Amino acid sequence: MKITVKKEVKQYVNEELEITGATLLSIEEAEKLPIELRKYNCWWWLLSSDNNFLRAPIVNYDGTPRRNGDFVEHRDNVVRPALQIENMQFSNLKIGDIFEFGGKPFKIITDELAFCLSDIGTCKFRKDWKSKDANDYEKSDVKKYVDDWFNNVSA
């Protein structure tokens, strides 16, 4: 499928699917996924904004979500983003469909999200060990990593 950029929205021309951004899943969203989607060959980060400044939520290799999962400075956890979908009701796709974006497979899991079936690489969550909000997703290295990947997906 070919991707074009229109008004800062990446759009699938063939499916008319508007993808407006990328994020991580929350622990609640991850818990709703079937175990076969959660299982992966290594641990992966989840969205975090708690007050535990040393650890951030993850899903471990056997698919178990862990709210107090791993140290935020750990560099070996992978990043499995979810794409934010704007107009699925007007596309030819439905929940459960798989498509490719940025060379990675994504499965539509809700009317608003498609989840990466692989990963886009590894990244530590912490921006600065001394930073009080180091595991806050909005201020983290992981968000920057996801945003950079999303913004650099080639058409």
Backbone as ProteinMPNN parsed JSONL, in Angstrom:
{"seq_chain_A": "MKITVKKEVKQYVNEELEITGATLLSIEEAEKLPIELRKYNCWWWLLSSDNNFLRAPIVNYDGTPRRNGDFVEHRDNVVRPALQIENMQFSNLKIGDIFEFGGKPFKIITDELAFCLSDIGTCKFRKDWKSKDANDYEKSDVKKYVDDWFNNVSA", "coords_chain_A": {"N_chain_A": [[0.835, -1.18, 0.0], [0.512, 2.223, -0.757], [1.726, 5.162, 0.797], [0.776, 8.446, 1.495], [1.378, 11.854, 2.416], [-0.753, 14.119, 3.829], [-1.663, 17.213, 4.933], [-0.237, 16.816, 7.357], [-1.136, 14.307, 8.058], [-0.842, 10.9, 7.764], [-1.838, 8.928, 5.147], [-3.472, 6.095, 3.9], [-3.743, 5.46, 0.662], [-5.063, 3.48, -0.905], [-6.829, 2.348, 0.931], [-7.925, 4.487, 2.163], [-7.353, 5.184, 4.786], [-6.816, 7.154, 7.498], [-4.073, 7.943, 9.37], [-3.145, 9.361, 12.276], [-1.19, 9.604, 14.188], [1.198, 8.108, 16.497], [1.52, 6.011, 19.355], [2.108, 4.523, 22.613], [0.572, 1.55, 23.957], [-1.698, 1.638, 26.723], [-1.593, 0.127, 30.003], [-4.074, -0.938, 30.545], [-5.195, -1.179, 27.972], [-3.4, -3.036, 26.892], [-3.904, -5.256, 28.519], [-6.355, -6.059, 27.539], [-5.779, -7.159, 25.106], [-5.564, -10.167, 23.147], [-3.722, -12.999, 24.369], [-1.94, -14.06, 22.489], [-1.236, -11.867, 20.934], [0.032, -10.29, 22.789], [2.244, -11.783, 23.615], [5.712, -11.923, 23.011], [9.076, -11.973, 21.747], [10.657, -10.692, 23.571], [10.693, -8.259, 26.264], [8.379, -5.493, 26.329], [7.662, -1.978, 26.206], [5.038, -0.121, 27.879], [2.584, 2.526, 27.892], [3.174, 5.158, 30.159], [2.577, 7.098, 33.037], [2.798, 7.201, 35.695], [3.478, 7.712, 39.222], [5.711, 6.403, 40.041], [8.923, 6.807, 39.819], [11.043, 5.273, 39.078], [10.401, 2.97, 37.729], [8.6, 1.625, 34.899], [5.558, 0.596, 33.241], [5.385, -2.605, 31.598], [5.129, -5.282, 29.158], [5.83, -8.606, 29.648], [7.918, -11.206, 28.177], [6.278, -13.499, 28.061], [3.794, -12.492, 27.73], [2.544, -11.265, 29.868], [1.189, -8.438, 31.321], [2.785, -5.939, 33.274], [2.393, -3.742, 35.759], [4.236, -2.395, 37.409], [6.696, -2.649, 36.028], [9.572, -2.488, 34.752], [12.873, -1.116, 35.172], [13.202, 2.294, 34.373], [15.435, 3.217, 33.014], [16.334, 1.083, 31.601], [17.624, -0.287, 28.683], [17.068, -2.301, 26.843], [14.448, -3.03, 26.301], [11.823, -3.409, 23.958], [10.055, -1.308, 21.584], [6.765, -1.155, 20.814], [4.628, 0.303, 18.99], [1.296, 1.794, 18.851], [-0.82, 2.725, 16.251], [-2.671, 5.682, 15.727], [-5.881, 5.953, 14.577], [-7.932, 7.803, 12.451], [-10.296, 7.701, 10.823], [-11.601, 5.122, 10.532], [-14.163, 4.074, 10.093], [-14.843, 4.949, 7.581], [-13.209, 3.632, 5.897], [-12.01, 0.722, 4.067], [-11.215, -1.156, 5.811], [-11.357, -3.256, 8.787], [-11.796, -4.102, 12.298], [-9.353, -6.347, 13.349], [-8.151, -6.694, 10.9], [-5.017, -6.743, 9.128], [-2.368, -4.632, 8.218], [0.341, -2.956, 6.498], [2.653, -0.579, 7.709], [5.141, 1.764, 7.518], [6.936, -0.277, 6.956], [6.337, -2.199, 8.824], [4.188, -4.68, 10.31], [0.792, -4.098, 11.232], [-2.011, -4.588, 13.316], [-5.435, -3.995, 13.372], [-6.999, -3.09, 16.295], [-8.954, -1.694, 17.654], [-11.56, 0.723, 16.91], [-10.042, 2.986, 16.834], [-7.33, 2.353, 17.041], [-4.372, 0.71, 15.834], [-2.247, -1.982, 16.319], [1.241, -2.634, 16.616], [2.659, -5.514, 15.307], [5.202, -6.372, 15.418], [8.272, -4.907, 16.301], [9.684, -1.587, 16.609], [12.22, -1.165, 17.359], [14.671, -0.78, 20.045], [14.603, 1.048, 23.122], [15.357, 3.187, 25.836], [13.28, 4.221, 28.555], [13.675, 6.36, 30.234], [14.506, 9.802, 30.309], [16.32, 11.402, 31.654], [18.236, 10.553, 34.328], [18.069, 12.043, 36.672], [15.747, 13.375, 36.433], [12.573, 14.187, 37.639], [10.205, 13.389, 36.407], [10.753, 11.15, 34.827], [9.601, 8.746, 33.844], [7.308, 9.557, 32.635], [5.382, 9.352, 29.877], [4.883, 11.388, 27.962], [7.096, 13.026, 28.221], [9.243, 11.453, 27.73], [12.121, 9.571, 26.453], [11.213, 7.459, 24.963], [8.783, 8.335, 23.83], [9.793, 10.345, 22.147], [11.317, 8.702, 20.472], [9.287, 7.084, 19.282], [7.77, 9.125, 18.044], [9.717, 10.195, 16.278], [10.165, 7.929, 14.655], [7.577, 7.635, 13.513], [7.285, 10.115, 12.186], [9.275, 9.889, 10.305], [8.603, 7.849, 8.601], [8.738, 6.572, 5.448], [7.235, 7.551, 2.373]], "CA_chain_A": [[0.0, 0.0, 0.0], [1.27, 3.46, -0.84], [1.404, 6.148, 1.822], [1.034, 9.843, 1.152], [1.205, 12.75, 3.552], [-1.656, 15.233, 3.533], [-1.959, 18.001, 6.128], [0.401, 16.15, 8.481], [-1.803, 13.032, 8.336], [-0.415, 9.864, 6.836], [-3.077, 8.348, 4.65], [-3.386, 4.979, 2.983], [-4.528, 5.836, -0.497], [-5.935, 2.382, -1.313], [-7.829, 2.062, 1.949], [-8.401, 5.757, 2.693], [-7.219, 5.11, 6.236], [-6.018, 8.263, 8.011], [-3.314, 7.638, 10.576], [-2.817, 10.702, 12.747], [-0.075, 9.589, 15.126], [1.572, 6.824, 17.091], [1.665, 6.075, 20.803], [2.197, 3.206, 23.227], [-0.658, 1.109, 24.605], [-1.767, 1.71, 28.179], [-1.651, -1.213, 30.583], [-5.457, -1.409, 30.394], [-5.357, -1.621, 26.578], [-2.604, -4.256, 26.718], [-4.591, -6.361, 29.202], [-7.494, -6.48, 26.713], [-5.301, -7.876, 23.923], [-5.408, -11.616, 23.302], [-2.375, -13.37, 24.793], [-1.056, -14.277, 21.335], [-0.723, -10.567, 20.494], [0.918, -9.753, 23.831], [3.498, -12.544, 23.673], [6.735, -11.458, 22.08], [10.343, -12.61, 22.1], [11.316, -9.911, 24.611], [9.803, -7.367, 26.993], [8.088, -4.254, 25.598], [7.16, -0.871, 27.017], [3.67, 0.384, 27.825], [2.397, 3.933, 28.232], [3.359, 5.381, 31.585], [2.572, 8.444, 33.603], [2.617, 7.069, 37.137], [4.352, 8.437, 40.132], [6.894, 5.609, 40.346], [9.892, 7.414, 38.918], [12.127, 4.35, 38.763], [9.916, 1.857, 36.92], [7.497, 1.893, 33.985], [4.85, -0.637, 32.87], [5.854, -3.382, 30.451], [4.573, -6.621, 28.979], [7.006, -9.468, 29.564], [8.01, -12.085, 27.007], [5.187, -14.477, 28.009], [2.552, -11.77, 27.494], [1.956, -10.762, 31.109], [1.405, -7.014, 31.594], [3.27, -5.664, 34.622], [2.218, -2.316, 36.05], [5.484, -1.9, 37.985], [7.456, -3.574, 35.236], [11.018, -2.507, 34.561], [13.541, 0.148, 35.441], [12.999, 3.193, 33.239], [16.664, 3.432, 32.255], [16.663, -0.165, 30.914], [17.729, 0.026, 27.253], [16.844, -3.447, 25.962], [13.032, -3.278, 26.038], [11.451, -2.946, 22.622], [8.964, -0.355, 21.431], [5.708, -1.662, 19.929], [3.647, 1.39, 19.02], [-0.049, 1.686, 18.29], [-1.141, 3.854, 15.379], [-3.957, 6.314, 16.001], [-6.665, 5.969, 13.339], [-8.931, 8.868, 12.481], [-11.544, 7.517, 10.083], [-11.746, 3.732, 10.113], [-15.529, 3.797, 9.637], [-14.95, 5.301, 6.169], [-12.227, 2.854, 5.135], [-12.391, -0.65, 3.726], [-10.638, -2.035, 6.819], [-12.165, -3.501, 9.971], [-11.051, -4.643, 13.433], [-8.782, -7.658, 13.049], [-7.368, -6.644, 9.664], [-3.587, -6.447, 9.25], [-1.814, -3.854, 7.116], [1.727, -2.564, 6.718], [2.916, 0.851, 7.847], [6.55, 1.952, 7.831], [7.62, -1.559, 6.847], [5.97, -3.031, 9.971], [2.787, -5.124, 10.287], [-0.097, -3.585, 12.272], [-3.337, -5.204, 13.372], [-6.432, -3.079, 13.911], [-7.529, -3.68, 17.519], [-10.17, -0.939, 17.994], [-11.881, 1.696, 15.851], [-9.085, 4.085, 16.862], [-5.942, 1.921, 17.203], [-3.781, -0.467, 15.182], [-1.119, -2.351, 17.158], [2.396, -3.18, 15.906], [2.847, -6.941, 15.558], [6.631, -6.577, 15.64], [8.727, -3.754, 17.065], [10.418, -0.606, 15.806], [13.557, -1.061, 17.926], [14.777, -0.71, 21.494], [14.795, 2.396, 23.633], [15.123, 3.351, 27.273], [12.163, 5.103, 28.846], [14.123, 7.517, 30.987], [15.179, 10.875, 29.583], [17.415, 11.875, 32.476], [18.127, 9.852, 35.609], [17.744, 12.983, 37.734], [14.465, 14.011, 36.153], [11.473, 13.703, 38.467], [9.143, 12.821, 35.572], [11.469, 10.356, 33.828], [8.796, 7.715, 33.202], [6.128, 10.173, 32.041], [5.502, 9.092, 28.441], [4.919, 12.627, 27.188], [8.408, 13.656, 28.344], [10.242, 10.384, 27.714], [12.865, 9.226, 25.243], [10.409, 6.527, 24.162], [7.868, 9.143, 23.005], [10.605, 10.943, 21.088], [11.668, 7.607, 19.56], [8.079, 6.748, 18.532], [7.451, 10.268, 17.186], [10.715, 10.245, 15.198], [9.876, 6.825, 13.73], [6.35, 7.961, 12.812], [7.516, 11.25, 11.286], [10.232, 9.539, 9.255], [8.123, 6.766, 7.757], [8.818, 7.05, 4.061], [6.066, 7.31, 1.5]], "C_chain_A": [[0.88, 1.243, 0.0], [0.788, 4.443, 0.221], [1.68, 7.527, 1.258], [0.784, 10.689, 2.392], [0.333, 13.909, 3.105], [-1.981, 15.928, 4.84], [-1.459, 17.311, 7.391], [-0.315, 14.88, 8.918], [-1.312, 12.033, 7.31], [-1.662, 9.104, 6.419], [-2.772, 7.191, 3.712], [-4.308, 5.276, 1.82], [-5.523, 4.738, -0.865], [-7.079, 2.148, -0.327], [-8.467, 3.326, 2.52], [-8.399, 5.758, 4.218], [-6.3, 6.224, 6.712], [-5.389, 7.873, 9.337], [-2.742, 8.958, 11.067], [-1.649, 10.746, 13.717], [0.217, 8.186, 15.608], [1.794, 7.031, 18.577], [1.983, 4.671, 21.311], [0.823, 2.844, 23.778], [-0.57, 1.365, 26.103], [-1.794, 0.284, 28.72], [-3.06, -1.788, 30.441], [-5.715, -1.893, 28.965], [-4.604, -2.916, 26.333], [-3.298, -5.457, 27.36], [-5.765, -6.891, 28.386], [-7.063, -7.251, 25.471], [-5.291, -9.37, 24.174], [-3.944, -11.945, 23.608], [-1.435, -13.558, 23.606], [-0.531, -12.972, 20.743], [0.246, -9.974, 21.513], [2.255, -10.475, 23.878], [4.466, -12.013, 22.625], [8.055, -12.053, 22.542], [11.166, -11.811, 23.105], [10.276, -9.007, 25.276], [9.575, -6.095, 26.187], [7.362, -3.255, 26.495], [5.674, -0.617, 26.812], [3.675, 1.868, 28.183], [2.518, 4.108, 29.743], [3.244, 6.849, 31.922], [2.381, 8.343, 35.112], [3.599, 7.896, 37.927], [5.552, 7.615, 40.564], [7.97, 6.033, 39.356], [11.046, 6.5, 38.553], [11.702, 3.24, 37.813], [8.761, 2.31, 36.024], [6.847, 0.567, 33.593], [5.431, -1.275, 31.611], [4.939, -4.593, 30.267], [5.783, -7.525, 28.836], [6.882, -10.452, 28.407], [6.878, -13.1, 26.919], [3.816, -13.816, 27.878], [1.879, -11.218, 28.731], [2.246, -9.271, 31.282], [1.83, -6.826, 33.062], [3.255, -4.158, 34.852], [3.506, -1.682, 36.578], [6.634, -2.672, 37.354], [8.956, -3.542, 35.22], [11.582, -1.127, 34.862], [13.532, 1.02, 34.192], [14.259, 3.443, 32.422], [17.096, 2.184, 31.484], [16.585, 0.048, 29.405], [17.329, -1.106, 26.318], [15.377, -3.745, 25.676], [12.657, -2.685, 24.681], [10.253, -2.008, 22.678], [8.007, -0.915, 20.384], [4.582, -0.627, 19.912], [2.268, 0.959, 18.528], [-0.269, 2.926, 17.436], [-2.526, 4.377, 15.723], [-4.684, 6.522, 14.679], [-7.788, 6.98, 13.467], [-10.281, 8.439, 11.905], [-11.795, 6.075, 9.648], [-13.142, 3.431, 9.563], [-15.718, 4.121, 8.158], [-13.966, 4.524, 5.295], [-12.788, 1.486, 4.806], [-11.864, -1.648, 4.746], [-11.574, -2.177, 8.014], [-11.274, -4.047, 11.086], [-10.621, -6.065, 13.104], [-7.954, -7.684, 11.778], [-5.921, -6.264, 9.966], [-3.151, -5.672, 8.013], [-0.393, -3.468, 7.473], [1.842, -1.046, 6.77], [4.373, 0.994, 8.248], [7.343, 0.661, 7.801], [7.316, -2.52, 7.982], [4.509, -3.456, 9.864], [2.014, -4.568, 11.477], [-1.438, -4.286, 12.163], [-4.291, -4.213, 14.015], [-7.087, -3.756, 15.119], [-8.765, -2.948, 18.053], [-10.47, -0.016, 16.817], [-10.873, 2.83, 15.772], [-7.623, 3.654, 16.874], [-5.602, 0.695, 16.37], [-2.465, -0.744, 15.906], [-0.016, -3.004, 16.337], [2.604, -4.645, 16.292], [4.321, -7.306, 15.722], [7.101, -5.437, 16.536], [9.466, -2.806, 16.134], [11.818, -0.373, 16.361], [13.514, -1.023, 19.442], [15.047, 0.727, 21.925], [14.594, 2.386, 25.138], [13.996, 4.349, 27.471], [12.628, 6.411, 29.46], [14.8, 8.542, 30.084], [16.425, 11.303, 30.345], [17.238, 11.273, 33.865], [17.7, 10.782, 36.733], [16.37, 13.629, 37.548], [13.345, 13.367, 36.957], [10.399, 12.989, 37.639], [9.707, 11.897, 34.491], [10.617, 9.281, 33.174], [7.462, 8.251, 32.693], [6.276, 10.076, 30.524], [5.642, 10.38, 27.63], [6.288, 13.299, 27.208], [9.549, 12.664, 28.149], [10.988, 10.264, 26.392], [12.056, 8.29, 24.357], [9.428, 7.302, 23.284], [8.633, 9.793, 21.853], [10.963, 9.896, 20.04], [10.472, 7.233, 18.671], [7.728, 7.881, 17.568], [8.425, 10.375, 16.011], [10.457, 9.149, 14.177], [8.651, 7.179, 12.877], [6.577, 9.07, 11.782], [8.455, 10.93, 10.141], [9.82, 8.348, 8.402], [8.075, 7.287, 6.324], [7.586, 6.663, 3.271], [6.382, 6.288, 0.451]], "O_chain_A": [[1.892, 1.287, 0.699], [-0.407, 4.538, 0.502], [2.707, 7.748, 0.615], [0.064, 10.28, 3.302], [0.638, 14.593, 2.128], [-2.515, 15.306, 5.759], [-2.181, 17.233, 8.385], [-0.119, 14.422, 10.043], [-1.364, 12.299, 6.109], [-2.451, 8.686, 7.266], [-1.915, 7.3, 2.836], [-5.527, 5.334, 1.986], [-6.696, 5.023, -1.11], [-8.182, 1.784, -0.734], [-9.437, 3.248, 3.274], [-9.322, 6.266, 4.855], [-5.12, 6.237, 6.364], [-6.077, 7.522, 10.295], [-1.954, 9.6, 10.373], [-1.163, 11.83, 14.037], [-0.417, 7.214, 15.196], [2.208, 8.108, 19.005], [2.112, 3.736, 20.52], [0.003, 3.725, 24.036], [0.515, 1.312, 26.683], [-1.999, -0.662, 27.96], [-3.221, -2.992, 30.237], [-6.384, -2.908, 28.769], [-5.105, -3.803, 25.642], [-3.28, -6.554, 26.803], [-6.133, -8.057, 28.528], [-7.882, -7.925, 24.846], [-5.036, -9.804, 25.297], [-3.039, -11.245, 23.155], [-0.249, -13.246, 23.708], [0.524, -12.972, 20.108], [1.168, -9.244, 21.15], [3.286, -9.859, 24.149], [4.079, -11.698, 21.5], [8.128, -12.59, 23.647], [12.273, -12.223, 23.455], [9.109, -9.002, 24.883], [10.457, -5.658, 25.447], [6.587, -3.607, 27.384], [5.123, -0.857, 25.738], [4.657, 2.389, 28.712], [2.015, 3.287, 30.51], [3.736, 7.72, 31.205], [1.87, 9.269, 35.742], [4.413, 8.652, 37.396], [6.346, 8.082, 41.381], [7.925, 5.656, 38.185], [11.937, 6.897, 37.801], [12.548, 2.63, 37.159], [8.041, 3.254, 36.349], [7.505, -0.472, 33.608], [5.898, -0.595, 30.698], [4.091, -4.884, 31.11], [6.664, -7.267, 28.016], [5.848, -10.512, 27.741], [6.535, -13.531, 25.818], [2.792, -14.498, 27.911], [0.745, -10.745, 28.651], [3.407, -8.873, 31.378], [1.298, -7.473, 33.964], [4.002, -3.406, 34.226], [3.825, -0.547, 36.224], [7.447, -3.275, 38.055], [9.578, -4.512, 35.65], [10.878, -0.118, 34.814], [13.818, 0.548, 33.092], [14.17, 3.839, 31.26], [18.109, 2.213, 30.786], [15.564, 0.522, 28.906], [17.256, -0.896, 25.108], [15.084, -4.636, 24.878], [13.113, -1.604, 24.311], [9.542, -1.93, 23.679], [8.377, -1.124, 19.229], [3.677, -0.686, 20.744], [2.102, -0.08, 17.889], [0.057, 4.04, 17.846], [-3.445, 3.599, 15.98], [-4.172, 7.181, 13.774], [-8.504, 7.01, 14.468], [-11.318, 8.793, 12.466], [-12.167, 5.838, 8.499], [-13.281, 2.612, 8.655], [-16.656, 3.621, 7.537], [-13.903, 4.742, 4.086], [-13.895, 1.136, 5.214], [-12.039, -2.855, 4.576], [-12.458, -1.349, 8.235], [-10.124, -4.413, 10.841], [-11.419, -6.88, 12.641], [-7.141, -8.589, 11.586], [-5.639, -5.557, 10.933], [-3.525, -6.019, 6.893], [0.032, -3.632, 8.617], [1.218, -0.329, 5.988], [4.797, 0.392, 9.235], [8.318, 0.513, 8.539], [7.968, -3.558, 8.099], [3.676, -2.688, 9.384], [2.516, -4.565, 12.601], [-1.936, -4.545, 11.067], [-3.999, -3.655, 15.072], [-7.655, -4.842, 15.002], [-9.538, -3.52, 18.821], [-9.718, 0.021, 15.842], [-10.832, 3.56, 14.782], [-6.743, 4.503, 16.73], [-6.406, -0.223, 16.214], [-1.655, 0.165, 16.086], [-0.292, -3.828, 15.466], [2.711, -4.969, 17.475], [4.646, -8.424, 16.12], [6.378, -5.043, 17.451], [9.827, -3.17, 15.015], [12.53, 0.515, 15.892], [12.46, -1.209, 20.05], [15.642, 1.513, 21.188], [13.749, 1.652, 25.651], [13.788, 5.228, 26.635], [12.026, 7.458, 29.222], [15.576, 8.183, 29.199], [17.471, 11.54, 29.741], [16.202, 11.465, 34.502], [17.026, 10.342, 37.665], [15.897, 14.351, 38.426], [13.191, 12.146, 36.953], [9.752, 12.07, 38.14], [9.198, 11.864, 33.371], [10.887, 8.925, 32.027], [6.575, 7.467, 32.354], [7.198, 10.659, 29.952], [6.448, 10.439, 26.701], [6.608, 14.066, 26.301], [10.708, 13.007, 28.381], [10.555, 10.777, 25.36], [12.194, 8.321, 23.134], [9.255, 6.965, 22.113], [8.167, 9.788, 20.713], [10.915, 10.179, 18.843], [10.621, 7.081, 17.458], [7.421, 7.629, 16.403], [8.008, 10.619, 14.878], [10.519, 9.394, 12.973], [8.687, 7.038, 11.655], [6.117, 8.973, 10.645], [8.443, 11.613, 9.117], [10.598, 7.884, 7.569], [7.451, 8.308, 6.036], [6.986, 5.607, 3.472], [5.524, 5.96, -0.368]]}, "name": "protein", "num_of_chains": 1, "seq": "MKITVKKEVKQYVNEELEITGATLLSIEEAEKLPIELRKYNCWWWLLSSDNNFLRAPIVNYDGTPRRNGDFVEHRDNVVRPALQIENMQFSNLKIGDIFEFGGKPFKIITDELAFCLSDIGTCKFRKDWKSKDANDYEKSDVKKYVDDWFNNVSA"}
